[in-house]
Amino acid sequence: MNLSSETQNIYSQIDPESPKLGDLKKIAKDIKTDHSMAMELWSTGEYFPRLLAVLIMDKKLLTQELINTLDEEMQKHSSDEKNRLMEWLMANQLMKAKSTIALMNSWVNSPSILQRRTYWYYQARLRWTGQTPPENTPELLSKIEAGIAEEDPDVQWAMNYTSAWIGVYDEKYRDRCKAIGEKTG
């Protein structure tokens, strides 16, 4: 692994066994944005350096092509790790710029399971953060009803999660959301 001396210094600060996530966030706060360092940390293939990498990426440089590469490389991690990596990418980078929000909104039919899961998780997050619910709720519920049974289990989870949050925050759809949950278990 060829890391620059600056990146090697940061890498050596990460407890390889089980760092506190707050410690990674403190390191990231000191670095702010450093996309080259982020890509070097990402290149280690290790989970915790990749979490730190996500925090210091430059969102302006996150193209669909780069996200596809990151997604492909996340597949080497356990299910929990790849989901957390993508959730951190979504929360800390993708939700911060109109261009990357547009990318997430295009993932409903992505060939990538992780990107489809992120699309649905993002839709749920738009509801639980207390904002006025987006106007796409009827369309989302129709897509959930039509497609949840055939989806990958990770995507099913996110679709159910979205339906649940719609039911919590949008009373007029509560019975419909409850029926989805009862039907899909």
C-alpha positions as CSV (number, residue, x, y, z in Angstrom):
1,M,0.0,0.0,0.0
2,N,1.6,3.2,-1.2
3,L,0.3,6.2,0.9
4,S,1.8,9.6,0.9
5,S,3.5,10.5,4.2
6,E,0.6,12.8,5.2
7,T,-2.0,10.1,4.5
8,Q,0.2,7.5,6.3
9,N,0.3,9.8,9.3
10,I,-3.5,10.0,9.4
11,Y,-3.8,6.2,8.7
12,S,-1.6,5.4,11.7
13,Q,-4.0,7.4,13.9
14,I,-6.9,5.0,13.2
15,D,-7.2,2.1,15.6
16,P,-7.3,-0.9,13.3
17,E,-9.3,-3.0,15.7
18,S,-12.2,-0.8,16.7
19,P,-11.9,2.9,16.7
20,K,-14.6,5.0,18.1
21,L,-16.6,6.6,15.2
22,G,-16.4,9.9,17.1
23,D,-12.6,9.7,16.8
24,L,-12.9,9.3,13.1
25,K,-15.2,12.3,13.0
26,K,-12.7,14.4,15.0
27,I,-9.9,13.5,12.6
28,A,-12.1,14.4,9.7
29,K,-13.0,17.7,11.3
30,D,-9.3,18.6,11.5
31,I,-8.7,17.6,7.8
32,K,-12.0,19.1,6.5
33,T,-12.0,18.2,2.7
34,D,-9.1,16.4,1.1
35,H,-10.3,14.3,-1.8
36,S,-6.8,12.9,-2.7
37,M,-6.3,11.8,0.8
38,A,-9.8,10.3,0.9
39,M,-9.0,8.3,-2.2
40,E,-5.7,7.1,-0.7
41,L,-7.5,6.0,2.5
42,W,-10.1,4.3,0.4
43,S,-7.4,2.4,-1.5
44,T,-6.4,0.6,1.7
45,G,-9.6,-1.5,1.3
46,E,-10.0,-1.3,5.1
47,Y,-13.4,-0.5,6.6
48,F,-12.4,2.2,9.2
49,P,-10.1,4.1,6.8
50,R,-12.9,4.0,4.3
51,L,-15.3,5.5,6.8
52,L,-12.8,8.4,7.3
53,A,-12.4,8.7,3.6
54,V,-16.1,9.2,3.1
55,L,-16.0,12.1,5.6
56,I,-13.3,14.0,3.8
57,M,-14.3,13.5,0.2
58,D,-15.1,16.5,-2.0
59,K,-18.8,16.1,-2.9
60,K,-18.2,18.2,-6.1
61,L,-16.0,15.3,-7.4
62,L,-18.6,12.6,-6.8
63,T,-19.7,11.5,-10.2
64,Q,-21.9,8.5,-11.1
65,E,-18.8,6.8,-12.4
66,L,-16.8,7.3,-9.2
67,I,-19.8,6.3,-7.1
68,N,-20.1,3.1,-9.2
69,T,-16.5,2.3,-8.5
70,L,-16.9,3.0,-4.8
71,D,-20.1,0.8,-4.8
72,E,-18.2,-2.0,-6.5
73,E,-15.4,-1.8,-4.0
74,M,-17.8,-1.8,-1.1
75,Q,-19.0,-5.2,-2.2
76,K,-15.8,-6.7,-0.6
77,H,-17.1,-5.7,2.8
78,S,-19.7,-7.5,5.0
79,S,-23.3,-6.6,4.5
80,D,-23.4,-4.4,7.6
81,E,-20.1,-2.6,6.6
82,K,-21.1,-1.9,3.1
83,N,-24.5,-0.6,4.2
84,R,-22.9,1.7,6.8
85,L,-20.3,2.9,4.2
86,M,-23.1,3.8,1.8
87,E,-25.2,5.4,4.5
88,W,-22.2,7.6,5.6
89,L,-21.6,8.5,1.9
90,M,-25.3,9.4,1.6
91,A,-25.5,11.4,4.8
92,N,-22.1,13.1,4.7
93,Q,-21.7,13.8,1.0
94,L,-24.5,12.9,-1.3
95,M,-27.2,14.8,0.5
96,K,-25.1,18.0,0.5
97,A,-25.3,19.0,-3.2
98,K,-28.1,19.2,-5.7
99,S,-26.0,17.3,-8.3
100,T,-25.5,14.3,-6.0
101,I,-29.1,14.4,-4.8
102,A,-30.2,14.2,-8.4
103,L,-27.9,11.1,-8.7
104,M,-29.6,9.4,-5.7
105,N,-33.0,10.2,-7.1
106,S,-32.1,8.4,-10.3
107,W,-31.2,5.2,-8.5
108,V,-34.8,3.8,-8.1
109,N,-34.1,1.3,-11.0
110,S,-30.3,1.1,-10.7
111,P,-28.7,-2.2,-11.4
112,S,-26.9,-1.8,-8.1
113,I,-28.6,-3.2,-5.1
114,L,-26.7,-0.8,-2.9
115,Q,-27.8,2.2,-4.9
116,R,-31.4,1.1,-5.0
117,R,-31.3,0.6,-1.2
118,T,-29.8,4.1,-0.9
119,Y,-32.6,5.6,-3.0
120,W,-35.2,4.2,-0.7
121,Y,-33.3,5.0,2.5
122,Y,-32.9,8.6,1.3
123,Q,-36.7,8.8,0.7
124,A,-37.2,7.6,4.3
125,R,-34.7,10.1,5.6
126,L,-36.5,12.9,3.9
127,R,-39.5,12.1,6.1
128,W,-38.0,11.3,9.5
129,T,-36.0,14.6,9.5
130,G,-39.2,16.4,10.1
131,Q,-39.4,18.3,6.8
132,T,-42.6,18.7,4.9
133,P,-43.0,15.4,3.2
134,P,-42.1,15.5,-0.5
135,E,-44.9,15.3,-3.0
136,N,-43.8,12.0,-4.4
137,T,-45.5,9.9,-1.6
138,P,-48.3,8.4,-3.7
139,E,-45.8,7.4,-6.4
140,L,-43.4,5.9,-3.8
141,L,-46.2,3.8,-2.3
142,S,-47.3,2.6,-5.7
143,K,-43.7,1.5,-6.5
144,I,-43.4,-0.2,-3.1
145,E,-46.6,-2.1,-3.6
146,A,-45.7,-3.1,-7.1
147,G,-42.1,-4.1,-6.5
148,I,-41.3,-5.0,-2.9
149,A,-42.0,-8.7,-3.2
150,E,-39.4,-9.2,-6.0
151,E,-36.7,-7.0,-4.6
152,D,-33.5,-8.0,-2.9
153,P,-33.8,-8.3,0.9
154,D,-31.6,-5.2,1.5
155,V,-33.8,-3.1,-0.8
156,Q,-37.0,-4.6,0.7
157,W,-35.8,-3.4,4.1
158,A,-35.3,0.1,2.8
159,M,-38.7,0.1,1.0
160,N,-40.4,-1.1,4.2
161,Y,-38.5,1.6,6.2
162,T,-39.7,4.3,3.8
163,S,-43.3,3.0,4.0
164,A,-43.1,3.0,7.8
165,W,-41.8,6.6,7.9
166,I,-44.5,7.7,5.4
167,G,-47.1,6.1,7.8
168,V,-45.6,7.9,10.8
169,Y,-45.6,11.4,9.3
170,D,-48.4,11.4,6.7
171,E,-51.6,10.3,8.4
172,K,-53.6,10.1,5.2
173,Y,-51.4,7.2,4.0
174,R,-51.1,5.4,7.3
175,D,-53.6,2.6,6.5
176,R,-52.0,2.0,3.1
177,C,-48.5,1.8,4.7
178,K,-49.8,-0.6,7.4
179,A,-51.3,-2.8,4.7
180,I,-47.9,-2.9,2.9
181,G,-46.3,-4.0,6.2
182,E,-48.9,-6.6,6.9
183,K,-48.7,-8.0,3.3
184,T,-44.9,-8.2,3.2
185,G,-44.3,-9.2,6.8
